[in-house]
Amino acid sequence: MPKAYAFTQYGGPEVEAFIDLPRPVPGPGQLLIAVRAAGVNPVDWKKRTGYRPPGAAPAELPSVLGNEVAGVVEQVGEGVEGFDVGGAVFGNSITGGYAEYALLPVEVSAHKPETLSFVDATTLPIAAATAYDGVHQLGLAPGATLLIVGVGGGVGVAAAQIARHAGLTVIGTAGAGKKDFVESLGVVHVEPGPGVADRVRAAAPNGVDAIYDLVGGTALEEVADVLEDRSKLITAGDRETVARLGGSPVRRVRDRTVLDAVAQLVVQGVLRPFVTATFPLDQAPQALREVEDGHARGKIVIEVAR
């Protein structure tokens, strides 16, 4: 039976396990794909601990980790148009991504450009799409200054590149170990922690026009006062804190147009996925630990051999 990596109850890494599952059957409006690559994101381990986005139903256990995938269409469900068996696609899985097979809703699936690898494509449905949605939500004019809190992770790296392409000056907080990497993106690096607001002000003497937060909590609270217009404060990481500070969460578009847009940015050389490590499916635990421990630079991807 097809193999998958899941959590069997809520808790820490000890509740994760490889399991065998029946091959999914696509329902109306769904695609069954043979997974070639799956992106690893912080939300994966957060869901394992019991976190769920507002309005989301509790996970059915066991729950396969991940939902950012790329692969080849094996079967199409009733009513699906524009996708054929054998076609290369990427999108958001509704049955989990760390698996040999996955189901994708057609509305959040896109054709993979031929020049885009499966590994690079699988970094786009969550990380790059979230980055794209946030930068476009802020709607800053060229020349404006954007502070990205937590710029060194998958969403932050994509957001920095998209913002730079839009003509923005980007300042980003990240640990000292990521300084060279962050600066290679054309971002002004600022180390987080006590005194970070003063360091941001020094890096942006003309002020900060917007904050895109990817960390939340204390990291967001410590820099919020550098921004006067709280309508330009958004987060992809902490709805409660951003609401208290007068900001708002990122409004996710979640459709094929955004997936097509970010794919074209990669094809055009504007957006580099920065996949810094890949792991085979049987090393999914190690891949997730890289992200959960906070040491990953850029994106971590699981590759599924066929």
C-alpha positions as CSV (number, residue, x, y, z in Angstrom):
1,M,0.0,0.0,0.0
2,P,1.2,3.6,-0.6
3,K,3.3,5.0,2.2
4,A,2.8,8.3,4.0
5,Y,4.2,10.2,7.0
6,A,1.5,11.3,9.5
7,F,0.8,12.2,13.1
8,T,-1.4,9.7,14.9
9,Q,-2.4,12.0,17.7
10,Y,-1.7,15.5,18.9
11,G,1.7,16.2,20.5
12,G,5.4,16.4,19.7
13,P,7.6,14.5,17.3
14,E,6.9,11.3,19.1
15,V,3.4,11.1,17.7
16,E,4.7,11.0,14.1
17,A,4.9,7.7,12.2
18,F,5.0,6.2,8.7
19,I,1.7,4.6,7.8
20,D,0.2,2.7,4.9
21,L,-2.9,4.2,3.4
22,P,-5.2,3.1,0.5
23,R,-4.6,5.0,-2.7
24,P,-7.0,8.0,-2.7
25,V,-9.9,8.2,-5.1
26,P,-10.6,11.7,-6.6
27,G,-14.0,13.1,-6.0
28,P,-15.7,15.7,-8.1
29,G,-13.4,18.6,-8.8
30,Q,-10.3,16.8,-7.6
31,L,-7.0,15.5,-9.0
32,L,-5.2,12.4,-7.9
33,I,-1.4,12.9,-8.3
34,A,1.6,10.7,-7.8
35,V,3.7,13.0,-5.6
36,R,7.2,13.8,-6.8
37,A,7.9,16.5,-4.2
38,A,6.4,18.0,-1.1
39,G,7.3,21.3,0.6
40,V,8.0,21.4,4.4
41,N,6.5,24.3,6.3
42,P,6.2,25.5,9.9
43,V,2.4,25.0,9.8
44,D,3.0,21.2,9.3
45,W,4.4,20.7,12.8
46,K,2.1,23.3,14.3
47,K,-1.0,21.3,13.1
48,R,0.6,18.3,14.8
49,T,0.4,20.2,18.1
50,G,-3.3,20.9,17.7
51,Y,-3.1,24.3,15.9
52,R,-5.7,24.9,13.2
53,P,-6.4,28.0,11.1
54,P,-9.6,29.9,12.1
55,G,-12.6,28.1,10.7
56,A,-10.7,24.8,9.9
57,A,-12.1,21.6,11.2
58,P,-10.0,19.4,13.5
59,A,-7.7,17.0,11.7
60,E,-8.9,13.4,11.2
61,L,-6.3,11.1,12.7
62,P,-4.0,9.8,11.5
63,S,-3.3,13.0,9.5
64,V,-0.7,13.0,6.8
65,L,1.7,15.9,7.2
66,G,2.1,18.7,4.7
67,N,-0.1,20.0,1.9
68,E,2.3,21.7,-0.6
69,V,2.9,19.2,-3.4
70,A,4.0,18.8,-7.0
71,G,3.5,15.6,-9.1
72,V,1.9,13.9,-12.1
73,V,-1.8,13.5,-12.6
74,E,-2.9,9.8,-12.2
75,Q,-6.7,10.3,-12.3
76,V,-9.1,13.2,-12.6
77,G,-12.4,13.5,-10.8
78,E,-15.9,14.2,-12.2
79,G,-16.3,17.6,-13.7
80,V,-12.5,18.4,-14.0
81,E,-11.6,20.3,-17.1
82,G,-8.2,21.5,-18.3
83,F,-6.2,18.7,-16.6
84,D,-5.2,15.4,-18.1
85,V,-3.7,12.2,-16.9
86,G,0.1,12.4,-17.2
87,G,0.2,16.2,-16.8
88,A,2.6,17.8,-14.4
89,V,0.9,19.9,-11.7
90,F,1.5,21.6,-8.3
91,G,-0.9,22.8,-5.7
92,N,-2.4,22.3,-2.2
93,S,-3.2,18.8,-1.1
94,I,-6.3,18.0,0.9
95,T,-5.0,14.6,2.0
96,G,-1.5,15.6,3.0
97,G,1.8,16.0,1.1
98,Y,4.3,13.7,2.7
99,A,3.0,10.8,0.8
100,E,3.3,8.8,-2.4
101,Y,-0.2,9.9,-3.6
102,A,-2.3,13.0,-2.8
103,L,-5.6,14.6,-3.8
104,L,-5.7,18.2,-5.0
105,P,-8.7,20.4,-5.4
106,V,-8.6,21.6,-9.0
107,E,-9.3,25.3,-8.0
108,V,-5.9,25.4,-6.1
109,S,-3.9,23.4,-8.6
110,A,-1.9,24.7,-11.6
111,H,0.1,23.3,-14.5
112,K,3.8,23.1,-13.8
113,P,5.8,25.0,-16.4
114,E,8.1,22.6,-18.3
115,T,11.2,24.5,-17.3
116,L,10.3,24.4,-13.6
117,S,11.4,21.3,-11.6
118,F,9.1,19.4,-9.3
119,V,11.2,20.4,-6.4
120,D,11.0,24.1,-7.1
121,A,7.3,23.9,-8.0
122,T,6.4,22.4,-4.6
123,T,7.8,25.5,-2.8
124,L,5.1,27.7,-4.4
125,P,1.6,26.8,-3.2
126,I,2.1,27.9,0.4
127,A,5.4,29.8,0.9
128,A,5.6,31.8,-2.3
129,A,1.8,32.2,-2.7
130,T,1.6,33.5,0.9
131,A,4.5,35.9,0.2
132,Y,2.8,37.1,-3.0
133,D,-0.6,37.7,-1.4
134,G,1.0,39.6,1.5
135,V,3.1,41.9,-0.6
136,H,0.2,42.7,-3.0
137,Q,-2.1,43.2,0.0
138,L,0.2,46.0,1.3
139,G,0.2,47.7,-2.1
140,L,3.3,49.8,-1.4
141,A,4.6,52.2,-4.1
142,P,8.2,51.7,-5.4
143,G,10.7,53.3,-3.1
144,A,8.7,52.4,0.1
145,T,10.4,50.5,2.9
146,L,9.1,47.2,4.0
147,L,10.2,45.4,7.2
148,I,9.9,41.6,7.1
149,V,9.9,40.0,10.5
150,G,11.5,36.5,10.1
151,V,12.9,37.0,6.6
152,G,15.1,34.0,6.6
153,G,12.4,31.3,6.2
154,G,10.5,30.1,3.1
155,V,7.8,32.8,3.1
156,G,10.2,35.5,4.1
157,V,12.7,34.7,1.3
158,A,10.0,34.7,-1.3
159,A,8.4,37.9,0.1
160,A,11.8,39.7,0.0
161,Q,12.4,38.8,-3.6
162,I,8.9,39.8,-4.7
163,A,9.1,43.1,-2.8
164,R,12.5,43.9,-4.2
165,H,11.2,43.2,-7.7
166,A,8.4,45.7,-7.0
167,G,11.0,48.4,-6.2
168,L,10.7,48.3,-2.4
169,T,13.6,48.7,0.1
170,V,13.5,45.6,2.3
171,I,14.7,45.3,5.9
172,G,14.5,41.9,7.5
173,T,15.0,40.4,10.9
174,A,16.8,37.1,11.1
175,G,19.3,35.4,13.4
176,A,23.0,36.3,13.0
177,G,23.7,32.9,11.3
178,K,21.5,34.0,8.4
179,K,23.0,37.4,7.9
180,D,25.0,36.6,4.8
181,F,22.1,34.7,3.3
182,V,19.6,37.6,4.0
183,E,22.0,40.2,2.6
184,S,22.5,38.1,-0.6
185,L,18.8,38.8,-1.3
186,G,19.4,42.5,-1.3
187,V,17.8,42.8,2.2
188,V,19.2,45.0,5.0
189,H,19.7,42.5,7.8
190,V,18.7,43.4,11.4
191,E,19.3,41.0,14.3
192,P,16.2,40.3,16.4
193,G,16.0,40.4,20.2
194,P,16.2,43.2,22.8
195,G,16.7,46.6,21.2
196,V,15.6,45.4,17.7
197,A,13.3,48.5,17.3
198,D,16.2,50.8,17.6
199,R,18.2,48.8,15.2
200,V,15.4,48.9,12.7
201,R,15.1,52.7,13.1
202,A,18.9,53.0,12.5
203,A,18.5,50.9,9.3
204,A,15.6,52.9,8.1
205,P,16.2,56.6,9.0
206,N,13.3,57.7,6.8
207,G,10.9,55.3,8.6
208,V,9.2,52.0,7.8
209,D,6.1,52.1,5.6
210,A,4.9,48.6,6.3
211,I,5.6,45.4,8.3
212,Y,5.1,41.9,7.0
213,D,5.3,39.6,10.1
214,L,6.1,35.9,9.8
215,V,6.9,35.1,13.4
216,G,4.3,36.8,15.7
217,G,4.4,37.0,19.5
218,T,7.2,39.0,21.1
219,A,9.1,39.3,17.8
220,L,6.2,41.3,16.3
221,E,5.5,43.3,19.5
222,E,9.1,44.5,19.7
223,V,9.0,46.1,16.3
224,A,5.4,47.3,16.0
225,D,6.1,50.8,17.3
226,V,8.4,51.6,14.4
227,L,5.2,51.7,12.2
228,E,2.8,54.6,12.4
229,D,0.1,53.4,10.0
230,R,-1.2,50.1,11.5
231,S,-3.2,49.4,8.3
232,K,0.1,48.5,6.8
233,L,0.8,45.9,9.5
234,I,0.1,42.3,8.4
235,T,1.0,38.8,9.6
236,A,1.0,35.3,8.3
237,G,1.9,34.0,11.8
238,D,-0.1,35.4,14.7
239,R,-3.7,36.7,14.2
240,E,-4.2,37.4,17.9
241,T,-1.2,39.6,18.4
242,V,-1.6,41.5,15.1
243,A,-5.3,42.3,16.0
244,R,-4.3,43.6,19.3
245,L,-1.6,45.8,17.6
246,G,-4.2,47.2,15.1
247,G,-3.0,45.2,12.1
248,S,-4.6,42.3,10.1
249,P,-3.8,38.8,8.9
250,V,-2.6,38.2,5.3
251,R,-5.7,37.8,3.0
252,R,-5.0,34.6,1.1
253,V,-6.4,34.5,-2.4
254,R,-6.0,30.7,-2.8
255,D,-6.7,30.3,-6.5
256,R,-4.9,29.2,-9.7
257,T,-4.1,32.8,-10.8
258,V,-1.7,33.3,-7.9
259,L,0.0,29.9,-8.5
260,D,0.4,30.7,-12.2
261,A,1.8,34.2,-11.2
262,V,4.5,32.9,-8.8
263,A,5.4,30.1,-11.2
264,Q,6.0,32.7,-13.9
265,L,8.2,34.7,-11.5
266,V,10.4,31.7,-11.1
267,V,10.5,31.0,-14.8
268,Q,11.5,34.7,-15.5
269,G,14.3,34.5,-12.9
270,V,12.6,37.0,-10.6
271,L,11.9,34.5,-7.8
272,R,14.5,31.9,-6.7
273,P,12.9,29.2,-4.6
274,F,16.1,28.8,-2.6
275,V,15.7,25.1,-1.8
276,T,18.5,24.5,0.6
277,A,18.0,20.8,1.3
278,T,16.1,17.9,0.0
279,F,15.2,14.6,1.8
280,P,13.8,11.4,0.5
281,L,10.4,10.4,1.9
282,D,11.9,7.9,4.3
283,Q,13.7,10.8,5.9
284,A,10.6,12.9,6.4
285,P,11.2,13.1,10.1
286,Q,14.6,14.7,9.6
287,A,13.2,17.1,7.1
288,L,10.5,18.3,9.5
289,R,13.0,18.7,12.3
290,E,15.0,21.1,10.2
291,V,12.0,23.4,10.0
292,E,10.7,22.8,13.5
293,D,14.1,23.5,15.1
294,G,14.2,26.8,13.3
295,H,17.6,26.1,11.6
296,A,16.4,26.0,8.0
297,R,17.4,28.7,5.5
298,G,15.1,29.0,2.6
299,K,13.0,25.9,1.8
300,I,13.2,22.2,2.8
301,V,11.7,19.7,0.3
302,I,10.8,16.0,0.5
303,E,11.4,14.1,-2.8
304,V,9.3,11.1,-3.5
305,A,11.0,8.5,-5.8
306,R,8.9,6.9,-8.4
